[in-house]
Amino acid sequence: MPQELHDRQKVQELMDRGAQVVEVLPLEEFEEDHLPGAIHLPLRKIETEARRRLDPSKPTVVYCWDSA
Amino acid sequence: MDGKLDWLAAGLPTEGTNAARPRAGDVARKDVPTCRANEPIGEVRQRVRAAGWDACVVVNDERVVLGLLRGAELDTEQDEPVERAMRPGPSTFRPHVPIEEMAQFMVAHDLPTSPITSSDGRLIGVLRREDAVRVAHEQHEHDETSEEAKR
């Protein structure tokens, strides 16, 4: 079930347990800075590419710039 | 997590072209003296000067920044509590701010020191203007050398 995460510690724990981390921001922003090991999957392509690029057996953390 | 901004503001590691560029949190001195708001100024001054500093950050038990004591404030009446002399609520900066930006801001606003805090206000360190300007200059030279090598 999808859930909102607002706790960095929780994200780090998920990453340590092998979660996939996905950044949905434009490529330029991703190339400048992204979370360690993050996959770039821009928002406009998420529906068409998520199934092909993500492992459905692993937890997935999706993030953008802020929570606004 | 409240997005990438929150991650960067916490000073956590990242990957990418900016990851190797110096930022405020990398250059900030982590050994800056701290004190509590209720300590007598005289004791704090002694400790701060003995450590070779001319500034002290006033924090609470969670290391959240409450104020700043710079040279002039440290020289006030020694029995007064810190909270009477400190500059309350100083401007703080997040650790992910590029050092070039910090150097320009500190020079433009004549800030000798700036506390660097995480997004929840906890002290990471203090950035000294001379450190910011020096590292920004080194980075600028490094960038120019890299550009020339590409031509």
Backbone of each chain as ProteinMPNN parsed JSONL, in Angstrom:
{"seq_chain_A": "MPQELHDRQKVQELMDRGAQVVEVLPLEEFEEDHLPGAIHLPLRKIETEARRRLDPSKPTVVYCWDSA", "coords_chain_A": {"N_chain_A": [[0.843, -1.201, 0.0], [0.605, 2.193, -0.875], [2.199, 4.824, 0.927], [2.631, 7.959, 2.636], [5.791, 9.325, 3.392], [7.476, 11.074, 5.857], [9.754, 11.097, 7.183], [13.146, 11.13, 7.414], [14.797, 9.245, 8.553], [13.328, 6.908, 8.373], [13.255, 6.595, 5.626], [15.969, 6.153, 5.144], [16.275, 3.735, 6.469], [14.676, 2.076, 4.897], [16.108, 2.238, 2.52], [18.465, 0.998, 3.31], [17.507, -1.525, 3.538], [17.242, -2.294, 0.975], [15.427, -0.915, -0.634], [14.027, 0.537, -3.609], [14.861, 3.665, -4.891], [13.351, 6.472, -6.196], [13.635, 9.267, -8.236], [11.633, 11.899, -9.37], [12.032, 14.276, -10.636], [13.041, 16.718, -13.223], [15.611, 15.782, -15.64], [17.968, 17.36, -15.574], [18.051, 18.368, -12.951], [18.175, 16.013, -11.543], [20.665, 15.072, -12.383], [22.375, 16.888, -11.195], [22.069, 16.558, -8.387], [21.2, 13.783, -6.495], [19.55, 11.324, -4.424], [21.566, 8.757, -2.926], [22.121, 6.155, -5.173], [19.705, 6.498, -6.488], [17.056, 6.11, -8.895], [16.319, 7.562, -12.008], [13.253, 8.699, -12.937], [11.249, 10.436, -14.607], [8.334, 12.373, -13.826], [6.42, 12.508, -15.904], [6.839, 10.183, -17.276], [6.375, 8.146, -15.618], [4.152, 6.448, -15.453], [4.251, 4.984, -17.802], [6.766, 3.789, -17.775], [7.404, 2.704, -15.296], [6.718, 0.014, -14.666], [8.458, -1.412, -16.281], [10.988, -0.619, -15.442], [11.176, -0.816, -12.696], [11.417, -2.963, -9.834], [8.883, -4.953, -8.841], [8.859, -6.453, -6.556], [10.235, -5.235, -4.604], [10.325, -2.694, -2.003], [9.461, 0.694, -2.808], [10.636, 3.965, -2.893], [9.49, 7.085, -3.667], [10.397, 10.299, -4.64], [10.191, 13.934, -4.754], [10.948, 17.419, -5.12], [10.151, 18.879, -2.753], [7.726, 18.727, -0.041], [5.534, 20.114, -0.81]], "CA_chain_A": [[0.0, 0.0, 0.0], [1.391, 3.433, -0.858], [2.046, 5.683, 2.099], [3.496, 9.134, 2.637], [6.867, 9.278, 4.372], [8.019, 12.402, 6.152], [10.828, 10.849, 8.137], [14.376, 10.741, 6.715], [15.31, 8.023, 9.168], [12.556, 5.803, 7.804], [13.73, 6.433, 4.244], [17.298, 5.532, 5.202], [16.08, 2.324, 6.845], [14.174, 1.378, 3.706], [17.23, 2.15, 1.57], [19.379, -0.027, 3.838], [16.88, -2.839, 3.323], [17.19, -2.574, -0.461], [14.331, -0.247, -1.352], [14.36, 1.322, -4.798], [14.584, 5.079, -4.661], [13.032, 7.044, -7.503], [13.461, 10.725, -8.306], [10.734, 12.21, -10.483], [12.324, 15.628, -11.126], [13.675, 16.728, -14.544], [16.943, 15.171, -15.719], [19.026, 18.292, -15.167], [18.085, 18.415, -11.488], [18.641, 14.698, -11.094], [22.103, 14.956, -12.63], [23.101, 17.722, -10.231], [22.01, 15.964, -7.041], [20.118, 12.836, -6.199], [19.838, 10.439, -3.296], [22.461, 7.68, -3.345], [21.52, 4.997, -5.846], [18.351, 6.774, -6.995], [16.732, 5.883, -10.306], [15.607, 8.723, -12.536], [12.022, 8.336, -13.643], [10.487, 11.691, -14.542], [6.906, 12.206, -13.539], [5.62, 12.293, -17.124], [7.07, 8.845, -17.814], [6.282, 7.164, -14.54], [3.115, 5.435, -15.722], [4.627, 4.115, -18.928], [8.051, 3.1, -17.599], [7.611, 2.15, -13.95], [6.656, -1.456, -14.672], [9.641, -1.948, -16.958], [12.251, -0.27, -14.788], [11.195, -1.06, -11.25], [11.191, -4.342, -9.383], [7.674, -4.896, -8.003], [9.004, -7.208, -5.31], [10.956, -4.404, -3.618], [9.678, -1.419, -1.666], [9.904, 1.801, -3.659], [10.462, 5.309, -2.328], [9.439, 8.08, -4.74], [10.502, 11.645, -4.068], [10.374, 15.098, -5.631], [11.799, 18.436, -4.495], [9.721, 19.05, -1.365], [6.434, 18.088, 0.227], [4.44, 21.011, -1.215]], "C_chain_A": [[0.881, 1.256, 0.0], [1.158, 4.208, 0.429], [3.008, 6.857, 2.006], [4.54, 8.991, 3.728], [7.367, 10.693, 4.605], [9.244, 12.292, 7.05], [12.072, 10.333, 7.389], [14.93, 9.421, 7.233], [14.624, 6.793, 8.565], [13.007, 5.526, 6.366], [15.091, 5.729, 4.24], [17.185, 4.044, 5.564], [15.601, 1.511, 5.652], [15.292, 1.202, 2.677], [18.208, 1.059, 2.008], [18.831, -1.429, 3.597], [16.639, -3.12, 1.839], [16.051, -1.93, -1.215], [14.869, 0.463, -2.594], [13.981, 2.758, -4.513], [14.441, 5.756, -6.021], [12.881, 8.551, -7.402], [12.651, 11.055, -9.548], [10.981, 13.603, -11.075], [12.972, 15.571, -12.518], [15.125, 16.244, -14.501], [18.052, 16.09, -15.203], [19.162, 18.338, -13.637], [18.584, 17.098, -10.905], [20.156, 14.596, -11.25], [22.921, 15.788, -11.645], [23.19, 17.055, -8.858], [20.891, 14.946, -6.991], [20.527, 11.969, -5.015], [20.706, 9.277, -3.783], [21.691, 6.503, -3.962], [20.159, 5.244, -6.463], [18.253, 6.492, -8.493], [16.002, 7.129, -10.792], [14.414, 8.268, -13.364], [11.114, 9.567, -13.597], [8.99, 11.456, -14.471], [6.085, 11.862, -14.779], [5.769, 10.868, -17.667], [6.774, 7.745, -16.802], [5.254, 6.067, -14.857], [3.541, 4.473, -16.808], [5.885, 3.293, -18.644], [8.238, 2.395, -16.261], [7.64, 0.621, -13.963], [7.921, -2.068, -15.27], [10.916, -1.73, -16.129], [12.307, -0.576, -13.294], [10.869, -2.513, -10.936], [9.981, -4.333, -8.432], [7.802, -5.658, -6.682], [9.701, -6.377, -4.217], [10.148, -3.168, -3.247], [10.269, -0.295, -2.519], [9.609, 3.133, -2.968], [10.53, 6.301, -3.485], [9.52, 9.455, -4.106], [10.589, 12.711, -5.148], [11.175, 16.142, -4.851], [11.428, 18.663, -3.032], [8.316, 18.482, -1.187], [5.25, 18.934, -0.224], [3.631, 20.39, -2.352]], "O_chain_A": [[1.809, 1.357, 0.803], [0.044, 4.238, 0.953], [4.064, 6.764, 1.379], [4.228, 8.589, 4.849], [7.647, 11.424, 3.654], [9.709, 13.287, 7.607], [12.054, 9.247, 6.809], [15.452, 8.6, 6.479], [15.264, 5.778, 8.289], [13.123, 4.374, 5.949], [15.332, 4.827, 3.437], [17.913, 3.208, 5.028], [16.064, 0.393, 5.425], [15.407, 0.152, 2.045], [18.714, 0.296, 1.185], [19.586, -2.393, 3.469], [15.926, -4.059, 1.485], [15.733, -2.351, -2.327], [16.01, 0.924, -2.621], [12.915, 3.037, -3.964], [15.307, 5.625, -6.886], [12.105, 9.057, -6.591], [12.936, 10.562, -10.64], [10.215, 14.057, -11.925], [13.407, 14.504, -12.951], [15.779, 16.292, -13.458], [18.955, 15.653, -14.49], [20.274, 18.345, -13.109], [19.314, 17.072, -9.915], [20.846, 14.097, -10.361], [24.044, 15.417, -11.304], [24.259, 17.001, -8.251], [19.764, 15.226, -7.4], [21.702, 11.894, -4.657], [20.587, 8.86, -4.935], [20.765, 5.948, -3.37], [19.513, 4.302, -6.921], [19.223, 6.618, -9.241], [15.168, 7.687, -10.079], [14.555, 7.551, -14.355], [10.313, 9.725, -12.676], [8.464, 10.47, -14.989], [5.174, 11.035, -14.722], [4.923, 10.401, -18.43], [6.91, 6.559, -17.101], [5.479, 4.895, -14.556], [3.231, 3.283, -16.749], [6.055, 2.214, -19.212], [9.143, 1.574, -16.116], [8.502, 0.011, -13.331], [8.391, -3.112, -14.818], [11.812, -2.574, -16.128], [13.386, -0.59, -12.703], [10.148, -3.189, -11.67], [10.055, -3.767, -7.342], [6.957, -5.524, -5.798], [9.744, -6.778, -3.054], [9.381, -2.65, -4.06], [11.438, -0.34, -2.9], [8.491, 3.389, -2.523], [11.528, 6.346, -4.205], [8.803, 9.749, -3.15], [10.994, 12.452, -6.281], [11.997, 15.783, -4.008], [12.301, 18.642, -2.164], [7.785, 17.831, -2.086], [4.098, 18.537, -0.049], [2.67, 20.995, -2.827]]}, "seq_chain_B": "MDGKLDWLAAGLPTEGTNAARPRAGDVARKDVPTCRANEPIGEVRQRVRAAGWDACVVVNDERVVLGLLRGAELDTEQDEPVERAMRPGPSTFRPHVPIEEMAQFMVAHDLPTSPITSSDGRLIGVLRREDAVRVAHEQHEHDETSEEAKR", "coords_chain_B": {"N_chain_B": [[9.91, 11.564, 4.41], [10.492, 14.903, 3.482], [10.937, 15.386, 0.678], [13.631, 16.026, -1.754], [14.86, 18.389, -1.04], [14.7, 18.432, 1.763], [16.357, 16.295, 2.395], [18.838, 17.197, 1.416], [19.099, 19.472, 3.0], [19.527, 18.357, 5.432], [22.081, 17.645, 5.292], [22.796, 15.206, 4.31], [24.357, 12.514, 2.421], [24.772, 12.778, -1.169], [24.523, 11.926, -4.675], [25.872, 12.871, -7.881], [26.574, 15.678, -10.129], [26.932, 17.912, -8.535], [27.675, 16.888, -6.147], [30.358, 16.67, -5.499], [31.157, 19.242, -5.238], [32.122, 21.923, -3.095], [30.172, 22.719, -0.223], [28.226, 24.701, 2.091], [28.0, 23.198, 4.479], [30.177, 21.477, 4.309], [32.384, 23.086, 4.606], [32.003, 24.439, 6.927], [33.028, 24.943, 10.287], [33.221, 22.435, 12.621], [34.013, 22.413, 15.176], [33.226, 24.552, 16.66], [32.762, 26.499, 19.602], [30.107, 25.94, 21.959], [27.385, 27.111, 23.999], [25.142, 27.402, 26.843], [22.058, 29.203, 27.35], [21.777, 30.126, 29.951], [24.261, 30.295, 31.146], [26.986, 32.006, 32.811], [28.418, 34.85, 31.26], [31.17, 35.383, 31.635], [32.424, 32.908, 32.195], [31.918, 31.538, 29.865], [33.259, 33.14, 28.01], [35.923, 32.754, 28.759], [36.278, 30.046, 28.16], [35.762, 30.031, 25.418], [37.726, 31.732, 24.328], [39.99, 30.378, 25.139], [39.855, 28.223, 23.511], [40.586, 29.331, 21.199], [38.785, 30.796, 19.734], [36.495, 33.4, 18.612], [33.862, 33.516, 18.788], [30.696, 32.142, 19.717], [28.175, 29.675, 19.804], [24.895, 29.766, 20.914], [23.02, 27.248, 22.25], [20.274, 24.914, 22.753], [19.329, 21.987, 24.726], [18.91, 20.179, 22.711], [20.639, 20.915, 20.783], [19.644, 22.92, 19.204], [19.82, 26.015, 17.601], [19.87, 28.999, 19.416], [20.93, 31.5, 19.687], [23.657, 33.833, 19.115], [26.978, 34.552, 20.028], [29.234, 36.996, 19.42], [32.438, 38.676, 19.103], [32.02, 41.307, 20.398], [29.799, 40.861, 22.057], [30.77, 38.899, 23.712], [32.443, 40.298, 25.317], [30.963, 41.559, 27.229], [29.57, 42.344, 30.508], [30.776, 40.131, 32.975], [29.282, 38.575, 34.791], [26.758, 38.457, 33.862], [24.04, 36.56, 32.47], [24.281, 34.52, 29.522], [22.042, 34.794, 27.836], [21.267, 37.45, 28.059], [23.066, 38.883, 26.62], [23.387, 37.754, 24.127], [22.942, 37.581, 20.517], [19.828, 37.144, 19.563], [18.134, 34.525, 17.733], [19.744, 34.261, 15.218], [20.465, 34.639, 11.668], [20.397, 31.644, 9.952], [21.897, 29.061, 7.942], [21.444, 26.492, 5.48], [23.107, 23.306, 5.119], [23.504, 22.53, 2.454], [23.878, 24.657, 0.778], [25.616, 26.132, -1.914], [29.108, 26.878, -1.722], [30.082, 29.128, -3.014], [27.865, 30.794, -3.196], [27.382, 31.267, -0.497], [29.728, 32.644, 0.198], [29.508, 34.991, -1.323], [27.184, 36.081, -0.198], [27.907, 36.456, 2.498], [29.974, 38.296, 2.309], [28.648, 40.447, 1.074], [26.8, 41.104, 3.048], [28.35, 41.617, 5.177], [28.994, 39.609, 7.112], [30.751, 38.05, 9.594], [30.679, 35.461, 10.598], [28.603, 32.572, 10.158], [26.015, 30.587, 11.37], [25.504, 27.176, 10.566], [22.855, 25.126, 10.019], [20.763, 22.2, 10.397], [17.648, 21.263, 8.782], [15.889, 21.124, 10.871], [16.843, 22.94, 12.639], [19.08, 22.305, 14.149], [22.438, 22.66, 15.241], [25.09, 22.431, 12.946], [27.582, 23.432, 12.331], [29.871, 26.242, 12.237], [30.257, 28.653, 9.782], [33.01, 30.405, 8.67], [33.691, 33.604, 7.346], [36.155, 34.056, 6.018], [36.955, 31.466, 5.446], [34.908, 30.639, 3.73], [35.22, 32.411, 1.564], [37.822, 31.777, 0.739], [37.622, 29.028, -0.013], [35.665, 29.226, -1.995], [37.042, 30.72, -3.867], [39.114, 28.951, -4.497], [37.588, 26.942, -5.652], [36.581, 28.271, -7.857], [38.931, 28.709, -9.304], [39.619, 26.092, -9.809], [37.481, 25.313, -11.427], [37.941, 26.96, -13.642], [40.399, 25.979, -14.552], [39.622, 23.42, -15.267], [37.86, 24.013, -17.342], [39.598, 25.15, -19.197], [41.182, 22.968, -19.798], [39.414, 21.438, -21.199], [39.159, 22.773, -23.592]], "CA_chain_B": [[10.877, 12.601, 4.05], [9.837, 15.982, 2.748], [11.574, 15.655, -0.602], [15.095, 16.129, -1.87], [15.291, 19.57, -0.287], [14.855, 18.041, 3.157], [17.537, 15.425, 2.441], [20.008, 18.065, 1.256], [19.182, 20.379, 4.143], [20.013, 17.599, 6.588], [23.501, 17.385, 5.076], [22.997, 13.783, 4.0], [25.12, 12.368, 1.176], [24.074, 12.692, -2.45], [25.34, 11.643, -5.847], [25.595, 13.819, -8.96], [27.662, 16.603, -10.451], [27.136, 18.862, -7.429], [28.04, 16.192, -4.906], [31.769, 16.889, -5.181], [31.423, 20.675, -5.068], [32.016, 22.27, -1.67], [28.956, 23.395, 0.231], [28.374, 25.346, 3.406], [28.186, 22.195, 5.523], [31.505, 20.861, 4.199], [33.418, 24.052, 4.989], [31.72, 24.912, 8.286], [33.854, 24.337, 11.342], [32.35, 21.679, 13.535], [34.542, 22.507, 16.541], [32.845, 25.846, 17.243], [32.268, 26.348, 20.98], [28.681, 26.188, 22.197], [27.065, 27.365, 25.403], [23.715, 27.458, 27.165], [21.583, 30.574, 27.539], [21.829, 30.56, 31.355], [25.64, 30.315, 31.654], [27.545, 33.356, 32.944], [29.259, 35.249, 30.123], [32.594, 35.303, 31.968], [32.89, 31.509, 32.042], [31.861, 31.198, 28.439], [34.335, 33.879, 27.336], [37.18, 32.077, 29.074], [36.297, 28.78, 27.413], [35.781, 30.324, 23.983], [39.041, 32.285, 23.963], [40.988, 29.317, 25.333], [39.763, 27.331, 22.339], [41.06, 30.08, 20.032], [37.645, 31.322, 18.987], [35.963, 34.698, 18.979], [32.407, 33.396, 18.619], [30.134, 30.985, 20.403], [26.769, 29.504, 19.436], [24.041, 29.435, 22.058], [22.129, 26.153, 21.831], [19.546, 24.246, 23.84], [19.761, 20.603, 24.932], [18.822, 19.436, 21.437], [21.565, 21.612, 19.883], [18.945, 23.889, 18.352], [20.461, 27.323, 17.774], [19.03, 30.034, 20.025], [21.556, 32.809, 19.542], [25.07, 33.865, 18.736], [27.829, 35.514, 20.734], [30.461, 37.321, 18.691], [33.418, 39.38, 19.923], [31.49, 42.389, 21.244], [28.903, 40.3, 23.071], [31.586, 38.127, 24.666], [33.147, 41.225, 26.2], [30.05, 42.242, 28.151], [29.712, 42.07, 31.945], [31.019, 38.696, 33.06], [28.311, 37.831, 35.597], [25.476, 38.417, 33.148], [23.819, 35.307, 31.733], [24.456, 34.601, 28.069], [20.82, 35.217, 27.131], [21.127, 38.915, 28.072], [24.005, 39.51, 25.688], [23.443, 37.094, 22.817], [22.075, 38.027, 19.417], [18.863, 36.039, 19.452], [17.605, 34.157, 16.417], [20.577, 34.698, 14.092], [20.198, 33.99, 10.376], [21.137, 30.391, 9.798], [21.904, 28.589, 6.561], [21.414, 25.028, 5.383], [24.429, 22.808, 4.717], [23.657, 22.233, 1.025], [24.064, 25.882, -0.012], [26.958, 26.156, -2.519], [30.014, 27.761, -0.979], [30.197, 30.404, -3.741], [26.699, 31.584, -2.806], [27.596, 31.68, 0.89], [30.801, 33.648, 0.231], [28.961, 36.255, -1.837], [26.21, 36.612, 0.764], [28.584, 36.889, 3.719], [30.708, 39.525, 1.987], [27.666, 41.514, 0.812], [26.113, 41.481, 4.289], [29.371, 41.814, 6.193], [28.823, 38.615, 8.176], [32.021, 37.346, 9.847], [30.395, 34.047, 10.844], [27.193, 32.192, 9.961], [25.724, 29.216, 11.817], [24.934, 26.255, 9.576], [21.97, 24.233, 10.78], [19.915, 21.279, 9.639], [16.321, 21.836, 8.566], [15.188, 21.228, 12.148], [17.46, 23.982, 13.455], [20.215, 21.816, 14.954], [23.726, 23.186, 14.802], [26.053, 21.552, 12.267], [28.876, 24.083, 12.511], [29.867, 27.67, 11.926], [31.044, 28.999, 8.601], [33.714, 31.681, 8.794], [33.72, 34.255, 6.031], [37.435, 33.858, 5.332], [36.959, 30.095, 4.919], [33.983, 30.589, 2.594], [35.831, 33.139, 0.439], [38.984, 31.011, 0.273], [37.203, 27.801, -0.716], [34.967, 29.648, -3.222], [38.094, 31.133, -4.807], [39.777, 27.71, -4.947], [36.662, 26.248, -6.539], [36.531, 29.054, -9.091], [40.168, 28.412, -10.044], [39.513, 24.704, -10.249], [36.539, 25.3, -12.552], [38.588, 27.59, -14.805], [41.406, 25.037, -15.04], [38.901, 22.32, -15.921], [37.327, 24.54, -18.609], [40.724, 25.309, -20.125], [41.617, 21.625, -20.205], [38.425, 20.917, -22.162], [39.286, 23.464, -24.889]], "C_chain_B": [[10.188, 13.655, 3.211], [10.639, 16.361, 1.513], [13.083, 15.785, -0.552], [15.633, 17.325, -1.079], [15.586, 19.217, 1.168], [16.108, 17.181, 3.344], [18.809, 16.268, 2.372], [20.209, 18.939, 2.487], [19.659, 19.679, 5.406], [21.498, 17.272, 6.452], [23.805, 15.931, 4.774], [23.681, 13.642, 2.636], [24.232, 12.282, -0.061], [25.056, 12.227, -3.511], [24.967, 12.663, -6.91], [26.726, 14.812, -9.122], [27.934, 17.613, -9.329], [27.705, 18.2, -6.178], [29.488, 16.468, -4.495], [32.096, 18.365, -4.97], [31.245, 21.06, -3.596], [30.742, 23.051, -1.351], [29.193, 23.923, 1.642], [28.688, 24.324, 4.501], [29.558, 21.533, 5.497], [32.573, 21.783, 4.788], [33.222, 24.553, 6.427], [32.597, 24.188, 9.3], [32.944, 23.699, 12.395], [32.803, 21.83, 14.995], [34.193, 23.833, 17.209], [32.341, 25.625, 18.676], [30.767, 26.639, 21.064], [28.492, 26.484, 23.689], [25.557, 27.373, 25.585], [23.328, 28.9, 27.512], [21.744, 31.063, 28.98], [23.246, 30.581, 31.935], [26.12, 31.762, 31.819], [28.519, 33.641, 31.793], [30.75, 35.046, 30.405], [33.163, 33.905, 31.752], [32.942, 31.114, 30.575], [33.018, 31.857, 27.696], [35.673, 33.171, 27.519], [37.335, 30.802, 28.209], [36.475, 29.024, 25.906], [37.167, 30.805, 23.554], [40.128, 31.233, 24.129], [40.997, 28.35, 24.152], [40.19, 28.052, 21.062], [39.947, 30.64, 19.167], [37.263, 32.717, 19.458], [34.443, 34.708, 18.783], [31.949, 32.117, 19.303], [28.65, 30.895, 20.023], [25.986, 29.066, 20.672], [23.023, 28.4, 21.587], [21.341, 25.639, 23.039], [20.007, 22.782, 23.94], [19.727, 19.759, 23.667], [19.759, 20.015, 20.38], [20.854, 22.514, 18.87], [19.507, 25.272, 18.665], [19.469, 28.352, 18.314], [19.607, 31.425, 19.794], [23.032, 32.678, 19.222], [25.783, 34.907, 19.582], [29.05, 35.751, 19.866], [31.333, 38.15, 19.621], [32.832, 40.382, 20.901], [30.621, 41.832, 22.369], [29.69, 39.525, 24.135], [32.261, 39.035, 25.686], [32.213, 41.976, 27.145], [30.279, 41.755, 29.585], [29.745, 40.565, 32.24], [30.005, 37.897, 33.884], [26.936, 37.717, 34.933], [25.272, 37.044, 32.5], [23.909, 35.552, 30.221], [23.233, 35.19, 27.375], [20.629, 36.736, 27.104], [21.977, 39.562, 26.983], [23.929, 38.95, 24.272], [22.586, 37.816, 21.777], [21.077, 36.908, 19.201], [18.468, 35.777, 18.0], [18.45, 34.608, 15.246], [20.149, 34.005, 12.799], [21.036, 32.73, 10.294], [20.987, 29.916, 8.359], [21.964, 27.069, 6.564], [22.742, 24.533, 4.799], [24.608, 22.585, 3.218], [23.888, 23.477, 0.174], [25.485, 25.888, -0.596], [27.842, 27.202, -1.854], [30.178, 29.117, -1.683], [29.06, 31.348, -3.321], [26.873, 32.124, -1.38], [28.635, 32.796, 0.965], [30.261, 34.996, -0.225], [28.028, 36.906, -0.816], [26.916, 37.179, 1.997], [29.388, 38.162, 3.498], [29.725, 40.678, 1.83], [27.004, 42.002, 2.097], [27.063, 41.636, 5.47], [29.189, 40.875, 7.396], [30.154, 37.905, 8.415], [31.831, 35.845, 10.047], [28.905, 33.782, 10.604], [26.983, 30.777, 10.477], [25.084, 28.403, 10.684], [24.115, 25.23, 10.366], [21.221, 23.297, 9.837], [18.521, 21.897, 9.544], [15.52, 21.921, 9.863], [15.92, 22.138, 13.143], [18.654, 23.545, 14.285], [21.538, 22.28, 14.35], [24.578, 22.103, 14.14], [27.453, 22.123, 12.45], [28.746, 25.563, 12.234], [30.784, 27.917, 10.744], [31.689, 30.354, 8.833], [33.85, 32.276, 7.4], [35.037, 33.989, 5.307], [37.547, 32.438, 4.749], [36.085, 30.013, 3.668], [34.614, 31.246, 1.365], [37.003, 32.343, -0.136], [38.559, 29.797, -0.543], [36.462, 28.146, -2.011], [35.991, 30.037, -4.287], [38.807, 29.892, -5.373], [38.883, 26.963, -5.943], [36.584, 26.941, -7.897], [37.768, 28.749, -9.948], [40.142, 27.007, -10.603], [38.6, 24.591, -11.476], [37.186, 25.877, -13.813], [39.625, 26.655, -15.414], [40.733, 23.9, -15.8], [38.366, 22.764, -17.279], [38.435, 24.656, -19.647], [41.183, 23.962, -20.655], [40.673, 21.033, -21.25], [38.603, 21.524, -23.544], [40.38, 22.853, -25.756]], "O_chain_B": [[9.39, 13.335, 2.329], [10.981, 17.529, 1.324], [13.72, 15.676, 0.496], [16.729, 17.27, -0.521], [16.592, 19.647, 1.732], [16.827, 17.326, 4.332], [19.735, 16.081, 3.16], [21.331, 19.125, 2.959], [20.137, 20.323, 6.34], [22.105, 16.702, 7.358], [24.933, 15.473, 4.958], [23.595, 14.539, 1.797], [23.106, 11.786, -0.011], [26.261, 12.144, -3.274], [23.887, 13.252, -6.863], [27.701, 14.803, -8.37], [29.053, 18.109, -9.199], [28.163, 18.881, -5.261], [29.811, 16.498, -3.308], [33.21, 18.695, -4.562], [30.326, 20.581, -2.931], [30.308, 23.917, -2.111], [30.202, 23.635, 2.284], [29.547, 24.564, 5.349], [30.053, 21.08, 6.529], [33.542, 21.321, 5.391], [34.163, 25.031, 7.06], [32.865, 22.993, 9.183], [32.049, 24.328, 12.959], [32.095, 21.439, 15.923], [34.799, 24.198, 18.217], [31.588, 24.687, 18.937], [30.239, 27.476, 20.332], [29.336, 26.146, 24.518], [24.796, 27.352, 24.617], [24.169, 29.704, 27.915], [21.837, 32.267, 29.218], [23.407, 30.865, 33.122], [25.713, 32.642, 31.06], [29.325, 32.792, 31.411], [31.501, 34.599, 29.538], [34.25, 33.744, 31.196], [33.873, 30.454, 30.115], [33.675, 31.231, 26.865], [36.447, 33.01, 26.575], [38.387, 30.546, 27.623], [37.227, 28.325, 25.226], [37.712, 30.346, 22.55], [41.081, 31.195, 23.351], [42.019, 27.741, 23.839], [40.164, 27.472, 19.977], [40.157, 30.926, 17.988], [37.647, 33.157, 20.542], [33.827, 35.763, 18.633], [32.702, 31.153, 19.446], [27.96, 31.911, 19.932], [26.365, 28.128, 21.374], [22.263, 28.641, 20.649], [21.698, 25.896, 24.188], [20.982, 22.397, 23.295], [20.426, 18.751, 23.561], [19.679, 19.643, 19.209], [21.401, 22.827, 17.813], [19.651, 25.654, 19.826], [18.388, 28.553, 17.761], [18.869, 32.408, 19.716], [23.573, 31.582, 19.081], [25.265, 35.997, 19.822], [29.818, 34.826, 19.6], [31.008, 38.312, 20.797], [33.112, 40.321, 22.098], [30.708, 42.29, 23.508], [29.315, 39.503, 25.308], [32.609, 38.6, 26.783], [32.634, 42.934, 27.793], [31.089, 40.86, 29.827], [28.862, 39.82, 31.815], [29.876, 36.686, 33.703], [26.07, 36.974, 35.393], [26.233, 36.433, 32.032], [23.643, 36.65, 29.731], [23.362, 35.985, 26.443], [19.923, 37.259, 26.243], [21.657, 40.642, 26.487], [24.362, 39.603, 23.322], [21.651, 38.547, 22.103], [21.438, 35.838, 18.711], [18.468, 36.678, 17.162], [17.936, 35.278, 14.351], [19.551, 32.929, 12.825], [22.243, 32.755, 10.538], [20.065, 30.321, 7.651], [22.458, 26.444, 7.503], [23.415, 25.262, 4.07], [25.739, 22.464, 2.749], [24.077, 23.362, -1.037], [26.453, 25.674, 0.135], [27.376, 28.276, -1.473], [30.389, 30.136, -1.025], [29.273, 32.544, -3.119], [26.554, 33.279, -1.095], [28.457, 33.772, 1.695], [30.521, 36.021, 0.404], [28.073, 38.116, -0.597], [26.564, 38.255, 2.48], [29.478, 39.009, 4.387], [29.934, 41.758, 2.381], [26.683, 43.184, 2.22], [26.632, 41.769, 6.615], [29.229, 41.309, 8.547], [30.643, 37.218, 7.518], [32.709, 35.051, 9.71], [28.063, 34.653, 10.82], [27.694, 29.86, 10.069], [24.232, 28.9, 9.949], [24.629, 24.561, 11.263], [21.069, 23.57, 8.647], [18.25, 22.93, 10.156], [14.572, 22.702, 9.952], [15.644, 22.104, 14.342], [19.191, 24.344, 15.053], [21.727, 22.29, 13.133], [24.766, 21.016, 14.685], [28.402, 21.379, 12.695], [27.647, 26.075, 12.022], [31.925, 27.458, 10.707], [31.01, 31.33, 9.152], [34.086, 31.573, 6.418], [35.036, 33.723, 4.105], [38.154, 32.235, 3.697], [36.468, 29.398, 2.673], [34.55, 30.704, 0.261], [37.157, 32.248, -1.354], [39.075, 29.564, -1.636], [36.609, 27.445, -3.012], [35.824, 29.72, -5.465], [39.065, 29.806, -6.574], [39.36, 26.426, -6.942], [36.529, 26.292, -8.942], [37.663, 28.555, -11.159], [40.584, 26.76, -11.725], [38.902, 23.874, -12.43], [37.004, 25.351, -14.912], [39.728, 26.544, -16.635], [41.216, 23.471, -16.848], [38.405, 22.007, -18.249], [38.251, 24.313, -20.814], [41.531, 23.834, -21.829], [41.084, 20.224, -22.082], [38.257, 20.905, -24.551], [40.614, 23.316, -26.873]]}, "name": "protein", "num_of_chains": 2, "seq": "MPQELHDRQKVQELMDRGAQVVEVLPLEEFEEDHLPGAIHLPLRKIETEARRRLDPSKPTVVYCWDSAMDGKLDWLAAGLPTEGTNAARPRAGDVARKDVPTCRANEPIGEVRQRVRAAGWDACVVVNDERVVLGLLRGAELDTEQDEPVERAMRPGPSTFRPHVPIEEMAQFMVAHDLPTSPITSSDGRLIGVLRREDAVRVAHEQHEHDETSEEAKR"}
